[in-house]
Amino acid sequence: MEEPVMALIKRRVLYIGTSVSLETADGLEAVQKPLCDRYPVGENDHLVVKAIETNLIILNTGLQIQFIEEPDAVVFFPISSLTFCAAVRPVTEVNASSGEVMTKFVSLNSELTAQNTKNPAIFTAITRHADGKTLECHGFICASDKDALDIVKATTMAHIRRRRNTAMHK
């Protein structure tokens, strides 16, 4: 018997969109280029990020994006399509040898992010597209570090539950 659908957490976020993630990268490496495409930090201090106000609802069955200006417009990603999620913050570093300013998205649990609170926390999730081939990296600017971490916790819990339920029904 399947579990009834229930919301684990709901947070108001700014959806910065999606970008294709490289199949060859894992973990935080897989979100670097896609998030840089959607959130181009480091180029100047007058950063304008295109984002859409949404409610991000983590259900036990997946991630649901509900657009604030069009509440009936909903996008759903089944939890089975999730391959990775994290709470990150963009941190800029200067390459010592070249002097080039580089941006890296670092886990909120890192000491680097504690020292660099100028940029907001971002919840990121990589999902496998319905075609089964393409990996899509989604980015959501959160109101606080706690919101981003809570979303990761709820998403991870939903993912673990699904894997456990799938294993039990084999």
Residue pairs with C-beta under 8 A, 6 or more apart in sequence:
2 165
3 60
3 61
3 161
3 165
5 59
5 60
5 61
6 59
6 60
7 57
7 58
7 59
8 58
8 59
8 60
8 154
8 157
8 158
9 57
9 58
9 150
9 151
9 154
10 55
10 56
10 57
10 58
11 55
11 56
11 142
11 143
11 147
11 150
11 151
12 53
12 54
12 55
12 56
12 68
12 143
13 54
13 55
13 56
13 123
13 140
13 141
13 142
13 143
13 147
14 49
14 51
14 52
14 53
14 54
14 140
14 141
15 51
15 52
15 53
15 54
15 56
15 65
15 138
15 139
15 140
16 38
16 39
16 49
16 50
16 51
16 122
16 139
16 140
16 141
17 38
17 50
17 51
17 52
17 138
17 139
18 34
18 38
18 136
18 137
18 138
18 139
19 33
19 34
19 35
19 37
19 38
19 136
19 137
20 34
20 134
20 135
20 136
20 137
21 30
21 31
21 33
21 34
21 126
21 135
21 136
21 137
22 30
22 33
22 135
23 135
25 32
26 84
27 84
27 86
28 86
28 88
28 105
28 106
28 107
30 84
30 126
30 135
30 137
31 84
31 86
31 88
31 105
31 124
31 126
31 137
32 104
32 105
34 137
34 139
35 88
35 90
35 105
35 122
35 124
35 137
35 139
36 103
36 105
38 49
38 139
39 49
39 90
39 122
39 139
39 141
40 47
40 49
40 103
41 47
41 90
41 92
41 103
41 119
42 90
42 92
42 101
42 102
42 103
49 141
51 141
52 67
52 68
53 67
53 68
53 69
54 65
54 66
54 67
54 68
54 140
55 65
55 66
55 68
56 63
56 64
56 65
56 123
56 140
56 151
57 63
57 64
57 65
57 66
58 64
58 151
58 154
58 155
58 158
59 79
59 158
60 79
60 158
60 161
60 162
61 78
61 79
61 158
61 162
62 76
62 77
62 78
62 79
62 80
62 81
62 82
62 158
63 76
63 77
63 79
63 82
63 125
63 127
63 138
63 155
64 74
64 75
64 76
64 77
65 74
65 75
65 76
66 73
66 74
67 73
67 74
77 125
77 127
77 138
79 155
79 158
79 159
79 162
80 162
81 127
81 128
81 129
81 130
82 125
82 126
82 127
82 155
82 159
83 126
83 127
83 128
83 135
84 125
84 126
85 123
85 124
85 125
85 126
85 151
85 152
85 155
85 156
85 159
86 107
86 123
86 124
86 152
87 107
87 108
87 109
87 121
87 122
87 123
87 124
87 142
87 145
87 148
87 149
87 151
87 152
88 105
88 106
88 107
88 108
88 113
88 121
88 122
88 124
88 148
89 105
89 106
89 108
89 113
89 116
89 117
89 119
89 120
89 121
89 122
89 145
90 103
90 104
90 105
90 106
90 119
90 122
91 103
91 104
91 105
91 106
91 112
91 113
91 116
91 119
92 101
92 102
92 103
92 104
92 116
93 101
93 102
93 103
93 104
94 100
94 101
94 102
95 101
95 102
105 122
105 124
106 112
106 113
107 113
108 121
108 145
108 148
108 149
120 141
120 142
121 141
121 142
121 144
121 145
121 147
121 148
121 149
122 139
122 140
122 141
122 142
122 148
123 139
123 140
123 142
123 147
123 148
123 151
123 152
124 137
124 138
124 139
124 140
125 137
125 138
125 155
126 135
126 136
126 137
126 138
127 135
127 136
127 138
128 134
128 135
128 136
129 135
129 136
140 151
142 148
142 151
